[in-house]
């Protein structure tokens, strides 16, 4: 059963479109097939969308197949930010790194 608001791009990718949530600057892409899609946590999907709202994001807010809800940023989430206009997110870097 498809998740409301998400669009399957191909066999291995789901898109969270920019209009999924107010303030999104880019889309989100989750690398997951139809089998793994069934186990996606709603909180993790929301976090991928939230990352897409951050200032200076470059490209898409990405998530690998093993994503799960983290502390603001999904565990298994990936994003790049502009060096001048972007942010540094402790949740994206990993709290265990500090």
C-alpha positions as CSV (number, residue, x, y, z in Angstrom):
1,X,0.0,0.0,0.0
2,X,1.6,3.3,-1.1
3,X,2.3,5.9,1.6
4,X,0.1,9.0,1.1
5,X,1.9,12.0,-0.4
6,X,4.9,10.0,-1.6
7,X,5.6,9.0,-5.2
8,X,7.5,6.0,-6.4
9,X,10.2,7.1,-8.9
10,X,11.4,3.6,-9.8
11,X,11.8,0.2,-8.2
12,X,14.3,1.5,-5.6
13,X,13.3,5.1,-4.9
14,X,10.4,7.0,-3.3
15,X,10.1,10.7,-3.6
16,X,8.8,13.1,-1.0
17,X,7.7,16.0,-3.3
18,X,8.5,19.6,-2.3
19,X,4.8,20.2,-1.7
20,X,4.6,17.5,0.9
21,X,5.2,20.0,3.7
22,X,5.2,23.7,3.9
23,X,8.7,25.2,3.7
24,X,10.4,22.4,1.9
25,X,13.2,23.9,-0.3
26,X,13.8,20.6,-2.2
27,X,12.4,17.1,-2.5
28,X,13.3,14.1,-0.4
29,X,14.4,10.8,-1.8
30,X,14.2,7.6,0.1
31,X,16.2,4.6,-1.4
32,X,13.8,1.8,-0.6
33,X,12.0,-0.9,-2.6
34,X,8.4,-1.9,-2.1
35,X,9.2,-4.6,0.4
36,X,11.2,-2.2,2.7
37,X,8.7,0.6,2.1
38,X,6.2,-1.3,4.3
39,X,8.4,-0.9,7.3
40,X,9.1,2.8,6.9
41,X,8.5,4.8,10.1
42,X,6.2,7.8,9.7
43,X,8.6,9.8,11.9
44,X,11.5,9.0,9.7
45,X,9.6,10.2,6.6
46,X,8.7,13.4,8.4
47,X,12.4,13.9,9.4
48,X,13.5,13.5,5.7
49,X,10.9,16.2,4.8
50,X,12.1,18.4,7.7
51,X,15.7,18.3,6.5
52,X,14.5,19.5,3.1
53,X,13.4,22.7,4.8
54,X,16.8,23.6,6.2
55,X,18.6,26.7,4.9
56,X,21.3,26.1,2.2
57,X,20.4,22.5,1.4
58,X,22.0,21.5,-1.9
59,X,20.2,18.8,-4.0
60,X,17.7,16.5,-2.3
61,X,17.3,15.4,1.3
62,X,18.3,11.7,1.0
63,X,17.7,8.6,3.1
64,X,19.2,5.2,2.8
65,X,17.2,1.9,3.0
66,X,17.9,1.5,6.7
67,X,16.5,4.8,7.9
68,X,14.8,5.1,11.2
69,X,13.7,8.0,13.4
70,X,16.6,10.0,14.9
71,X,17.1,13.2,16.8
72,X,15.8,15.6,14.2
73,X,17.7,14.0,11.4
74,X,17.0,10.4,10.4
75,X,19.5,7.8,11.2
76,X,20.6,6.9,7.6
77,X,19.8,10.4,6.3
78,X,22.1,12.3,4.0
79,X,22.1,16.0,3.0
80,X,24.6,18.5,1.7
81,X,24.6,22.2,2.6
82,X,26.1,25.2,1.0
83,X,29.3,26.3,2.8
84,X,28.1,30.0,2.9
85,X,24.3,29.8,3.3
86,X,23.9,26.4,4.9
87,X,23.7,24.9,8.3
88,X,25.6,22.3,10.3
89,X,23.2,19.9,12.0
90,X,24.4,17.9,15.0
91,X,21.7,15.4,14.1
92,X,23.2,15.0,10.6
93,X,26.8,14.8,11.8
94,X,25.9,12.3,14.5
95,X,25.8,13.0,18.2
96,X,28.3,10.2,18.9
97,X,30.9,12.1,16.8
98,X,31.0,14.9,19.3
